[in-house]
């Protein structure tokens, strides 16, 4: 706890850390959230023809700062309100941000973003704002704030602004974009995923010089970094484009302006933080591709131009199918329709990690439905395995994926493969309770009870409050006829969480 805020970095039993400020979670160190923070840095860095310096408003996990630095900037300022966030980024998210806070090109400024801009005369090639939700930091989403940003940009300067698509009505959501577009007529929207939108303000109409844009991906550090998060080629990266200034006026027609005097989003009365369907559906319907924005060097042959353009269009089409799949499952509750849309996405781009990830989740969801028959369940589980194997082949160092693969192997009684997968998960995240618990189950199924006991004790040591590990250890003790040890553990569980599973019944039987 500090004088400015209470900052914490808890960790789930699956090994995923998250950043909490005053009890509100602002960032997760997981695949989807990390993609957003990376794009906040890389997108404006790639779009600017020759950036030298940049400003990041809101440090978060430090990933945006690192991504912006990777594009070759000579100097980056980061304005962060809370000292605790700076400490968290340095001490707990160094692996995720590649020790960005130790980079001599970075200067941390402890201040409010808007206050800093009001006082400084410095101008930037890039400003990227990563403030928390507009409901919680409304003065960083108003027309006046964007005017302040514009006044601190160089002539070729670019502003990148994150906004959420949830916890807002359609009118409130449009008011945020309208405020931005009033100041930056050349606005384009980019949807990183269903919940996260980036607004880009450029000094001229959006144009993508294909050779210059692609050159960024010749940098091995950038290419490898983005490859891990499903954006390892120019076409994959550009697939997140939605719409630009040509169609925005029709979309925003009649929308109010979010301003200092009329902070529409900040004063929202929406209680449910979940997404309102109309917002995502409208973005999906608007989504286009960048084929008409591409320009090419004279040296590029017609076939090279055609091939690149076709690839850009294909990825944009696949991304639209992917978003439609997300909408079908999460909003309509139609997993089979969602799976059909993902099949179309994978037909366009069969190697995309995220599409396999979503397909794996949907197949597992369908396999776990109470009315599924055994034959269908086996098919869904085998499909899940196929997609997870594709994911671990493409990105082999995500512990969470190996854990999921082991879980499905275990459900298909492929115990040796399950053991290998869980051990791989643990090699990547040694104190992850989930693979420890599951690996203990595999060891028990193989009759190796002493090893099962050791693994569960390791899980309890890493996460003393994790009740499931204690419950599983009590089951092992029952199997070994160590009734006293089992009873003691069940009693501890009952004191901590009454009515957990069948603990009461098991105590009676003991």
C-alpha positions in Angstrom: 0.0 0.0 0.0 1.2 3.5 -0.8 0.0 7.0 -0.2 -1.6 7.2 -3.7 -3.1 3.7 -4.0 -3.1 0.1 -2.9 -1.4 -1.9 -5.6 -1.3 -5.7 -5.6 -0.1 -8.5 -7.9 -2.0 -11.6 -7.0 -1.5 -14.9 -8.9 -4.2 -17.4 -9.8 -3.6 -21.1 -9.2 -3.1 -21.5 -13.0 0.0 -19.3 -12.7 -1.5 -16.1 -14.3 -0.6 -12.9 -12.5 -2.8 -9.8 -12.5 -2.4 -6.1 -11.6 -4.9 -4.8 -9.0 -5.3 -1.1 -8.1 -7.5 -0.3 -5.1 -9.1 -3.7 -5.5 -9.9 -3.2 -9.2 -8.2 -5.5 -11.7 -6.6 -3.4 -14.4 -4.5 -5.9 -16.3 -3.9 -9.7 -16.6 -0.6 -11.3 -17.6 -2.4 -13.7 -20.0 -2.4 -14.1 -23.7 -5.4 -12.0 -24.6 -4.6 -9.0 -22.4 -0.9 -9.0 -23.3 -1.8 -8.8 -27.0 -3.7 -5.6 -26.3 -0.8 -4.0 -24.5 1.6 -5.0 -27.2 -0.6 -3.5 -29.9 -0.9 -0.2 -28.0 2.9 0.2 -28.6 3.5 -1.5 -31.9 0.6 -0.2 -33.9 1.4 3.6 -33.6 5.1 2.7 -33.9 4.6 0.9 -37.1 2.2 3.5 -38.6 4.5 6.5 -38.0 7.1 6.9 -40.8 10.1 7.9 -38.6 9.3 8.1 -34.9 12.0 9.4 -32.6 10.2 9.8 -29.2 7.0 8.8 -27.6 4.8 9.3 -24.5 2.8 6.5 -22.8 0.1 7.5 -20.4 -0.4 4.7 -17.9 2.4 2.2 -17.3 0.3 -0.9 -16.4 2.5 -4.0 -16.7 5.1 -2.1 -18.7 4.4 -4.1 -21.9 3.2 -1.1 -24.0 6.4 0.8 -23.1 8.5 -2.2 -24.1 6.7 -2.6 -27.4 7.0 1.1 -28.3 10.8 0.9 -27.5 11.1 -2.1 -29.7 10.1 -0.1 -32.7 13.3 1.9 -32.4 12.4 5.1 -30.6 15.3 7.0 -29.1 13.4 8.1 -26.0 10.1 7.3 -24.3 8.4 9.1 -21.4 5.8 7.2 -19.4 3.4 9.1 -17.1 2.1 6.9 -14.2 0.1 8.2 -11.3 0.9 5.4 -8.8 4.4 4.6 -7.5 3.1 1.1 -6.6 2.4 0.4 -10.3 5.9 1.3 -11.2 7.2 -1.0 -8.5 4.9 -3.8 -9.7 6.0 -3.4 -13.3 9.7 -3.5 -12.3 9.5 -6.3 -9.7 6.7 -8.6 -10.8 6.2 -8.1 -14.6 9.8 -7.9 -15.7 9.5 -11.2 -17.6 6.4 -9.9 -19.5 7.9 -6.4 -20.3 11.5 -7.7 -20.9 12.9 -5.5 -18.1 11.6 -2.3 -19.8 12.1 -0.2 -16.7 15.8 -0.9 -16.9 16.0 0.5 -20.5 18.0 3.8 -20.4 15.7 5.3 -23.1 12.7 5.2 -20.7 11.9 8.0 -18.3 9.1 7.4 -15.7 7.2 10.5 -14.6 5.0 10.2 -11.5 2.1 12.4 -12.4 -1.5 12.4 -13.8 -1.4 12.1 -17.6 -3.5 15.1 -18.2 -1.8 17.2 -15.6 1.6 16.4 -17.2 0.5 17.4 -20.6 -1.0 20.7 -19.3 2.4 21.6 -17.8 5.0 20.4 -20.3 5.9 22.0 -23.6 7.5 18.8 -25.0 6.1 17.4 -28.2 6.0 13.7 -29.2 5.9 11.7 -32.4 3.7 9.2 -30.7 1.3 9.4 -27.7 -0.4 6.2 -26.6 -2.9 6.3 -23.8 -3.5 3.2 -21.7 -5.7 4.7 -19.0 -8.2 2.5 -17.2 -11.8 2.3 -18.2 -13.5 5.6 -19.1 -15.9 5.1 -16.3 -13.0 5.3 -13.8 -10.8 7.9 -15.4 -13.2 10.0 -17.4 -11.0 13.1 -18.0 -8.6 11.0 -20.1 -11.4 10.3 -22.6 -12.8 13.7 -23.4 -12.6 16.0 -26.4 -10.5 18.5 -24.4 -8.0 15.8 -23.4 -7.6 14.8 -27.1 -7.1 18.5 -28.0 -4.3 18.6 -25.3 -2.7 15.5 -26.9 -2.9 17.0 -30.4 -1.2 20.1 -29.2 1.7 18.0 -27.9 2.2 16.0 -31.1 4.8 16.8 -33.8 3.5 17.5 -37.3 3.6 13.8 -38.2 2.5 12.7 -34.8 0.0 9.9 -34.0 -2.3 9.4 -31.1 -3.3 5.9 -30.0 -6.1 5.5 -27.5 -7.4 2.3 -25.9 -11.0 1.9 -25.0 -13.2 -0.9 -23.8 -16.3 -2.2 -25.5 -18.0 -3.3 -22.3 -19.7 -1.5 -19.3 -21.1 1.1 -21.7 -24.3 1.7 -23.7 -23.9 2.0 -27.5 -24.5 5.8 -27.2 -21.8 6.1 -24.5 -19.4 4.0 -26.5 -20.0 6.2 -29.6 -19.5 9.3 -27.6 -16.0 8.3 -26.8 -15.2 7.7 -30.5 -16.9 11.0 -31.4 -14.8 12.9 -29.0 -11.7 11.5 -30.5 -12.8 11.9 -34.1 -13.8 15.6 -33.5 -10.1 16.3 -32.8 -8.6 13.8 -35.2 -10.6 13.7 -38.4 -8.4 11.0 -39.8 -9.5 8.4 -37.3 -9.3 4.6 -37.7 -10.6 1.9 -35.4 -8.7 -1.4 -34.6 -10.3 -4.2 -32.7 -7.7 -6.3 -30.9 -10.4 -8.7 -29.6 -14.1 -8.5 -28.7 -13.4 -6.4 -25.6 -10.7 -4.0 -26.6 -10.7 -1.3 -29.3 -7.9 1.0 -30.3 -8.5 4.4 -31.9 -5.7 5.8 -34.1 -5.5 9.5 -35.0 -3.2 10.3 -37.9 -2.4 13.7 -39.4 -3.4 12.5 -42.9 -5.7 9.8 -44.3 -4.6 6.3 -43.3 -2.0 4.8 -45.7 0.0 1.6 -45.3 3.2 1.6 -47.3 3.5 -2.1 -47.6 7.3 -2.4 -47.9 8.0 -0.1 -44.9 5.4 -1.7 -42.8 6.7 -5.2 -43.6 10.2 -4.1 -42.9 9.4 -4.0 -39.2 8.9 -7.7 -39.2 12.4 -8.3 -40.6 13.5 -7.3 -37.1 13.9 -10.7 -35.4 13.1 -9.4 -31.9 9.8 -7.8 -33.1 8.9 -10.7 -35.2 9.5 -13.3 -32.5 7.7 -11.2 -29.9 4.6 -10.8 -32.1 4.7 -14.4 -33.3 4.1 -15.6 -29.7 0.9 -13.5 -29.7 -0.5 -14.4 -33.1 0.7 -11.3 -34.9 3.9 -12.4 -36.4 3.3 -11.3 -40.0 2.2 -7.9 -41.4 -1.0 -9.4 -42.6 -1.9 -11.0 -39.3 -1.2 -7.6 -37.6 -3.3 -5.6 -40.1 -6.2 -8.0 -39.7 -7.3 -6.0 -36.6 -8.3 -3.0 -38.7 -12.1 -2.2 -38.6 -13.0 1.1 -40.2 -11.6 4.6 -41.0 -12.8 8.1 -41.6 -14.7 7.2 -44.7 -17.4 5.3 -42.9 -17.1 6.6 -39.4 -19.5 9.6 -39.8 -22.4 7.3 -40.7 -21.6 5.0 -37.7 -21.4 8.0 -35.3 -24.3 10.0 -36.8 -26.2 11.7 -34.0 -23.8 10.6 -31.2 -23.0 13.1 -28.5 -19.5 14.2 -27.7 -17.9 13.0 -24.5 -16.5 16.2 -23.0 -15.4 17.8 -19.8 -18.7 19.5 -19.4 -20.7 16.5 -20.5 -18.7 13.4 -19.3 -21.2 11.0 -20.7 -19.3 7.8 -20.2 -18.0 8.6 -16.7 -21.6 9.3 -15.5 -23.0 6.1 -17.1 -25.6 4.2 -15.2 -24.8 0.8 -16.7 -24.4 -1.6 -13.8 -23.5 -4.8 -15.6 -19.8 -4.8 -16.7 -20.5 -7.4 -19.4 -20.6 -6.5 -23.0 -23.7 -5.0 -24.6 -24.3 -7.0 -27.8 -25.1 -4.1 -30.0 -21.6 -2.6 -29.6 -19.7 -5.7 -30.7 -22.2 -6.5 -33.4 -21.9 -3.1 -34.9 -18.1 -3.3 -35.1 -18.3 -6.7 -36.7 -20.7 -5.4 -39.3 -18.4 -2.4 -40.0 -15.3 -4.5 -40.3 -13.4 -4.1 -43.5 -9.9 -4.7 -44.8 -7.0 -2.5 -45.7 -6.6 -3.4 -49.3 -7.5 0.1 -50.5 -5.0 1.7 -48.1 -2.0 -0.2 -49.3 0.8 1.4 -51.3 3.7 -0.3 -52.9 7.3 0.4 -54.0 7.9 0.7 -57.7 10.3 -2.2 -57.5 7.5 -4.6 -56.4 6.1 -6.7 -59.2 2.4 -7.0 -59.8 2.4 -10.6 -58.6 4.1 -9.5 -55.3 1.5 -6.7 -54.8 -1.3 -9.1 -55.6 -0.1 -11.8 -53.3 0.4 -9.4 -50.3 -3.0 -7.8 -50.9 -4.8 -11.1 -51.2 -3.2 -12.2 -47.9 -4.3 -9.0 -46.2 -7.9 -9.6 -47.4 -7.8 -13.3 -46.3 -6.7 -12.5 -42.8 -9.3 -9.7 -42.5 -12.0 -12.2 -43.6 -10.7 -14.8 -41.1 -10.7 -12.3 -38.3 -14.3 -11.3 -39.0 -15.3 -15.0 -38.9 -13.4 -15.2 -35.6 -15.3 -12.2 -34.1 -18.6 -13.6 -35.4 -17.7 -16.9 -33.6 -17.1 -15.0 -30.4 -20.4 -13.2 -30.7 -22.3 -16.4 -31.5 -21.0 -18.2 -28.4 -20.7 -15.4 -25.8 -23.8 -13.4 -26.7 -26.2 -15.8 -28.4 -25.1 -18.9 -26.5 -24.8 -20.9 -29.7 -21.5 -22.9 -29.5 -22.2 -25.0 -32.6 -22.8 -21.9 -34.7 -19.6 -20.4 -33.2 -17.7 -23.6 -34.1 -18.9 -23.3 -37.7 -17.6 -19.7 -37.9 -14.3 -20.8 -36.5 -14.1 -23.6 -39.1 -14.4 -20.9 -41.8 -11.7 -18.8 -40.1 -9.4 -21.8 -40.0 -10.1 -22.5 -43.7 -8.8 -19.0 -44.5 -5.8 -19.2 -42.0 -5.2 -22.7 -40.8 -2.2 -21.9 -38.6 -3.6 -19.1 -36.5 -3.1 -19.7 -32.8 -6.1 -17.8 -31.6 -8.5 -19.6 -33.9 -7.2 -22.9 -32.6 -7.5 -21.6 -29.0 -11.1 -20.7 -29.5 -11.9 -23.9 -31.3 -10.3 -25.9 -28.5 -12.4 -24.1 -25.9 -15.6 -24.6 -27.8 -15.0 -28.3 -28.4 -14.2 -28.8 -24.7 -17.3 -26.9 -23.7 -19.5 -29.1 -25.9 -17.8 -32.2 -24.6 -18.7 -31.2 -21.0 -22.4 -30.6 -21.7 -24.7 -32.9 -19.6 -26.7 -34.1 -22.6 -23.8 -35.1 -24.8 -23.7 -38.8 -25.7 -20.4 -40.7 -25.2 -19.6 -41.0 -28.9 -20.0 -37.2 -29.5 -18.1 -36.5 -26.4 -15.1 -38.5 -27.6 -15.2 -36.6 -30.9 -15.3 -33.3 -29.2 -12.4 -34.3 -26.9 -10.3 -35.5 -29.8 -11.0 -32.3 -31.6 -9.9 -30.4 -28.5 -6.7 -32.4 -28.5 -6.0 -31.6 -32.2 -6.4 -27.9 -31.6 -4.3 -27.8 -28.5 -1.6 -29.8 -30.2 -1.6 -27.2 -33.0 -1.3 -24.5 -30.4 1.6 -26.1 -28.5 3.3 -26.7 -31.7 3.1 -23.1 -32.8 3.8 -21.6 -29.3 5.5 -24.2 -27.2 6.2 -22.2 -24.0 2.7 -21.4 -22.7 2.2 -23.5 -19.5 -1.5 -23.0 -19.6 -1.9 -24.7 -23.0 0.2 -27.7 -21.9 -2.0 -28.0 -18.7 -5.2 -28.0 -20.8 -3.7 -30.5 -23.2 -2.8 -32.8 -20.3 -6.3 -32.4 -18.9 -7.9 -33.6 -22.1 -5.4 -36.4 -22.6 -6.3 -37.5 -19.0 -10.1 -37.5 -19.9 -9.3 -39.7 -22.9 -7.3 -42.1 -20.7 -4.1 -41.3 -22.5 -2.2 -41.2 -19.3 1.3 -41.3 -20.5 0.7 -38.3 -22.8 -1.1 -36.5 -20.0 1.9 -37.1 -17.7 4.2 -35.6 -20.3 2.0 -32.6 -20.9 1.6 -31.8 -17.2 5.4 -32.1 -16.7 5.9 -29.7 -19.5 3.5 -27.3 -17.9 5.3 -27.5 -14.6 8.7 -27.0 -16.3 7.4 -23.7 -17.6 5.6 -22.7 -14.4 6.9 -24.8 -11.5 4.5 -23.5 -8.8 1.3 -23.8 -10.9 -1.2 -25.7 -8.7 -3.4 -26.9 -11.6 -0.9 -29.2 -13.3 0.4 -30.4 -9.9 -3.2 -31.4 -9.0 -3.8 -33.1 -12.3 -0.4 -34.8 -12.4 -1.2 -36.2 -9.0 -4.4 -37.7 -10.4 -2.4 -39.3 -13.2 0.1 -40.8 -10.7 -2.8 -42.1 -8.7 -4.3 -43.7 -11.7 -0.9 -45.4 -12.3 -0.8 -46.6 -8.7 2.1 -44.3 -7.8 0.5 -42.9 -4.6 3.7 -41.7 -3.0 4.4 -39.5 -6.0 0.8 -38.3 -6.0 1.2 -37.3 -2.3 4.4 -35.5 -3.0 2.9 -33.5 -5.8 -0.1 -32.4 -3.8 2.0 -31.4 -0.9 4.0 -29.3 -3.3 0.8 -27.6 -4.5 -0.3 -26.9 -1.0 3.0 -25.4 -0.1 2.8 -23.1 -3.1 -0.8 -22.2 -2.5 -1.7 -22.8 1.2 -5.3 -21.5 0.6 -5.9 -23.8 -2.4 -8.6 -26.1 -1.0 -8.8 -28.4 -4.0 -5.2 -29.6 -3.5 -6.0 -30.4 0.2 -9.1 -32.3 -0.9 -7.2 -34.4 -3.4 -4.5 -35.1 -0.8 -7.2 -36.3 1.6 -8.5 -38.7 -1.1 -5.0 -40.1 -1.5 -4.8 -40.6 2.2 -8.2 -42.5 2.1 -6.8 -44.7 -0.7 -3.7 -45.4 1.4 -5.9 -46.2 4.5 -4.4 -43.3 6.4 -7.8 -42.4 7.8 -6.5 -40.1 10.5 -4.6 -38.0 8.0 -7.6 -37.9 5.7 -9.9 -36.9 8.5 -7.6 -34.1 9.7 -7.5 -32.6 6.2 -11.3 -32.9 5.7 -11.8 -31.1 9.0 -9.5 -28.3 7.9 -11.4 -27.9 4.7 -14.8 -27.9 6.4 -13.6 -25.1 8.8 -12.4 -23.0 5.8 -15.2 -23.7 3.4 -18.2 -25.6 4.7 -20.1 -27.8 2.2 -17.0 -28.1 -0.1 -17.8 -31.0 -2.4 -18.7 -34.1 -0.4 -16.4 -33.4 2.5 -19.2 -33.7 5.1 -20.2 -37.1 3.8 -16.6 -38.3 3.7 -16.1 -37.2 7.3 -19.2 -39.2 8.4 -17.9 -42.3 6.7 -14.5 -41.9 8.4 
